[in-house]
Amino acid sequence: MLRTLLPMDALDVGRIVAGLVLLVLGGEFLVRGASALARRVGISSLVVGLTVVSAATSAPELAVTIGAVLRDEPGLAVGNVVGSNIVNVLLILGLSALVVPLAVKQRLVRFDLPLMVALSVGVLLVSLDGRISAVDGLVLFCVVVVHTVMTVVIGRRDAKIPTTPDPAGGSPTADSATADSAGEKEAAPADSFAKSLLLVLLGIALLVAGATLLVEGAVSIAATLGVSSLVVGLTVVAVGTSLPELATSIIAVRRGERDLAVGNVVGSNIFNIGVVLGLPALISLEGIPVSAAAVAFDIPVMLAAAVALLPVAFTGFAIARWEGILFVGLYLAYTGYVVLTATAHDALEGFTAAMAWFVLPLIAATLISFTAYEIGLHKGRRNPDQTRTSP
């Protein structure tokens, strides 16, 4: 029996590895092509990060989810989206903050982060009956379409507002940026549009091929190990399909574009819920079944991760290194719980008790304390005259 399983396991692992490689390559080609096309129509780099790059880096999740739905594996489809959103916030932002503390734009805090939390609440509510229906998928999809249109319109409107240059030789004006953009368009070779379009098409083809291999290998390994496809989707597949987001965020922070890392993750999570989960539910007409385990634990964890990002981003509009360490630790604890539960390990009871009665209360107390401290500092900066003593 063991001899017959080993070649099968090796083949399935090979499918997963090959699928992940194709997904990463496809996502890279799609990001490059889509970003180049967006710049040609006058969309700023910030808006590209919030829309085009976020959508492109979520393309592996979309390909895997559609493939899972077509193969009648709803657990893998739901686990992929929920797991990817948890990975994006806790693991990717955590690792990025370990490299360099992350900056958060006020626009993200006031608009995009609350929308991500609201969509997470919406997914939990529509899943309570055990199914994300086609109507639910349509609503989620429309929300993301409206968000994307508003982001592009506001971004292009802001780009047209002229700004006064810094007398000391600071940042260039919006008009000069527009002129530079126009100059880049004129200097671009005639075949740049065709190359960008070719990259987009090649990226899509690689994503489809990679998703097919990944889904086949993941489902086969789940059946061999006796675990559900939901668990595989929440762990291996979620991390694999989030590799484009991880690469984009790490590269962004190393290049000094710290706000782009946060914008990419938030935009990807919004896209994951509205399009990656909503569109397959709409296409399938019958909707996507959601297991009771996902409704009771995994989707609430996704919501908790989104909510946890709010106070971290609100306080000082930054994500510090210690907060990144906290996020990574929480992700490792979540993954450990999922694996222990799936394998019914003897350590599950002790692990659960330690997390429930010690680790999580300590983390909550730490977050509350530091949030109160940062809010106090923020108020002090806004009202310096009230804290200044007379000589």
N, C-alpha and C positions, 0 to 999 in steps of 0.2 A: 504493500500500500504506500509506504514511504517513498519507494523508488518511482512510483507512478505520479506522486504528488510533486516531487522535487522538480522534474522538467517542466511541469505545468506552472509551478510557482515561478521558476526562472523566466518562463515565457511571459507570464503576466507582469512580473516586475520589469522585464524589458519593455513591455508595452507601455507601462506607466512612465518609465524613464524617457522613452522615445516620445511619448505624448507630451510630457512636460517640456522637453527640448523644443519640439515643434510649436508648442504654445508660446514659449518665451520668444522664439524667433518670429513667429507670426505677430505677436504683440509688438515687438520692436519695429518690424516693418510697417505695421499699421500706424503706430505712433508717429513715425517719421513722415510717412506719406500724408496722414491726416493733418498733422501740424503744418506741413508745408502748404497744403491746400488751403487751410484756414488762414495762414498768413497772407496768402495771395489775395484773399478777399477782404483784407484789412482788419482782421480780428487781432486784438492785442495778445501778448504772451500770457498775461494773467487770465484772460478769458479762455484762451486755448487750454491752459492748465485746468481750469474748472470744468470745461466742457469736453473739448476734443480729446485731450490726453486722458482725462478720467474715463471717458467712454471707451477709448481705445485700450487702456490698460484693463478695463473690465470685459473686454471682448472674450478672453479665455473663459471667464465665468459664464458668459452668455452661450458660448459654443458648447460647453460641458452641460449646462442646464437644459438646453434644447435637445442635445443628444440623449440625456438621461430621460427626459419626458417622452421622447419618441421610442425609447427602449423600455418604457413602462417601469422606470426606476425613480419614482417620486421622492423617495428618501434621499437619494443621491442629489437630486435637483435642489431640494430644500436645504440639505446639509451643506451643499456647496456655497449657496448664497449666505446663509446664516454664519457658517464657519468663516467665509471670506471676510465678512464685515467685522467679525470678532478679531480675526488676524490683522486686518487693516488698522484697527484702532489700537489694540493692545500690543501686538508684536511689531508691526511696521513703524508706527509712530514711536513706540518705545525704543526700538533700535536706532531710529533716526535721531531721537533726542539724546541718545548716548553718544552719538558722533558729535553733534553740535546742538545746544539748546534751540528749540524751534520757536520762531516768531509766528504769531497768529494775527491776521488782518482783522480789523474791526468789522469789515463787511461779512467775513466768515462767521464771526461770533453773533452778529445781529440777525443774519438771514440764513446762511447755509447750515450752520450747526443746529439751530432750532428745527429747520426743515428735516434734517437727518433724524433727529429725535422723534419728530412727529410721524415720519414715515415708519420708523421702527415701532412706534405705538400702533400705527395703522396695521402693520403686518400681524402684530400680536392679536389685535381685535378681530381681523378678518379670518384668522386661523382658529379661533375658538370653536368653530363648528366642525373643525377637522378637514377643511378644504378651502383653498384659495380659488374662488370661482372665476369664470371669465369676466364677470362684471367687476369683481374685485381687481383683477388684473388690468382691466381697462382704466379704472380709477387711478391705480398706482402709476400706470404708464402715462396718463394725461398729466398728472402732477409733475412728473419729470420733464415732460415736453414743455409745460408752462415755465418751469424753473429754468430750463435751457434757453428758451426764447428770451425770458427776462434778463438772464445773465448776459447774453449777447447784446441785446438792445442797450442795457445800462452800460456795459463795457464800451460799446462803440460811441455812446453819447458822452461818456466821461473822457474818451480819447480825443473828442473834438473840442473839449474845453481848453482854451489857452491858459497856460500858467506862466507866472513871472519867473524868470531865471534867477538863480541865486547870485547876488553880487560878487560873492567870493569864488564864483566859478563852480556852482553846484550842478544839480541835475538839469538836463536840457528841458526846454519847453515842450508842450504837447505838439505845437506847430512844427518844431524842428524834428520831433519824432515822426510826425506824419510825413514830413518831407523826406526823411531818411527812408521811411517805409516805401514811399513812392519811388525813390531812387533805386531801392533794392529791386522793386518790381520791374523797373525799366532795364536794370542791369542783368536781370535774370535771363538765362538762355531760353530760347523759344521752346525747347523740348522739356523744360522743368516741370510743366504741368503734366505732360505725359509720363515722366518719371515718377512723379508723386502719385498719379493714378495707378501706375503699375505696382508701386509699393503697397498701396492699399489693397489691390486685388490679390497680390501675392500673400500679403499678411492674412487676408480672409481665408485663402486656400489652406495655408499652413495651420490656421486656427481650427478649421473644420477637421483636417486630418489628425491633428494632435488631440482634439477633443474626442474623436472616435476611438483612438488608441487608448486614451486615458480612461474613458468610461468602460471600455471592454475589460481592460486590465483590473480596474478597481472593483467592478462587479464580480469578476471571477475570483479575486483574492478574498473579497468579503464572503462569498459562498464557501470558499475553501476553509477559511478561518472560523466560520460560523458566526460572524458579526454582521450587523445590519449595514445596508448601504448608507444609512444616515450617518453612522459612526465614521465610515470611510470618507464620506463627503465632508464631515466636520473637521477631519484631521488632515489626511494625506492630500486629498483633492483640493481642500480649501487653501492649504499652504502652497501647493503647486500652482494653482491658478492665480494666487496673489503675488507670485514672483515678479511680474511686470511692475506692480505697484511698489514692491520693495526696491527693485532696481531704480525706478524713477525717483523715489523719495531719497534714497541714499545718494544718488548722483546729484540731485537738487541741492541737498544740504552741503555736499562737498564743494559745489560751485557757488555757495553763498546764497542760494535762493531758498531760504529756510521756510518762507511762507508758502512756496509752491508745494513743499512736501505735505503740509497740512491740507492745503487746498486739493491736492491730488487724492488724498485718502478720503476726505469728506465728499468730494465729488464722486469718487468711485462707489462709496457706500450708498449715496443717493441713487446712482445709476443702477447699482446691483438690485436695490429693492424695486425701483420703478420699472426698469426695463428687463433686467436679467430674470427677475421673478415674475413681473407683471406680464411681459410679452409672451412667454411660453404658456402661462395660464390663459391668456387671451387666444392664442393660436390653437391650443388643445380643445377649446370650447367646453370640455367637461371639467376644466380646472385642474389644479394640482392638489392631490391629497397631502395632508400634513399630519404626521404621527403625533400621538398624545405626548410622547417623550419630548419632541421638539417644542410643543406648545407649553409644556410644564416647566422645561428647564432651558433649552438652548436659545429659543427666541427671547425669553426674559434676560438671559445673559447678554445677548446682542443689544437689547435695549439698555441694560445696565451699563455696558461699555460706552454706548453713545451718550448716556446721561453723565457718566463719570468724566467725559471729555469737556463738558460744559463748564464746571467750576475751574478746571485746570486752565482752560483757555481764557475764561473771564478774568482770572486773577493775573494782572500784569500782562495779559495778551502774549503769553509765552508758555512753552512746555519745557521745564527744566530737566536736568539730567536725572535728579532723584525721582521725578515723576515718570521719566522713561524707564528707570529701573523698576518702579512700582508696576507699571503697565506690563513689562516683560514677565515679571514674577506672577502677576495675575493670570497671564496667558498660560504659563507653564502649569499653574495650579489647575486651571480649567481643563487643559489637555490631559493632565494626570487623572482628573476625576472622570473624564469621558472614557479613557482607556481602562481604568479600574472598573468602571461600571460595565463596560462592554464585555470584559473578560471575567466578571464576577470574582475579582481577586479578594483574598482574605483581608488585605490591608484596606479595603474600601471603607469599612465601618470606622476604623481609627482615623483615616484620612479625612472623612467627612466630619467627624466630631472635632478634629483639630481646626479645620477650616471654619466651621460654623461657630465655634465657641471661643476661638483665639485669634486666628489670622484675620478673618473678615472684620470683626469688631475693632481690632487694632488698626487696620487699614482705614476703616470709616472714621475713627477718632483722629487719625493722622491727617486725613483729607480735610475734615472739618476744622481742625486746629490751624493748618497751614492756609486754608481758604480764608478763615477769619483774619489771620495775620496779614495776608496779601491784600485783602479788602481794606484793612486799616492803613496799610502803606499807601494804597491807591488813593484813599480819601485824603491822606496827608499831603500827597503830591498835588492834588487838585485844590487844596486850601492851605497854601503855605503860610499865608498871613496869619491864620488862626493859631498856628503852631510856633510862630516866631515871637520871641520875647524881646521887649524893648531894652536898650542898653542902660 
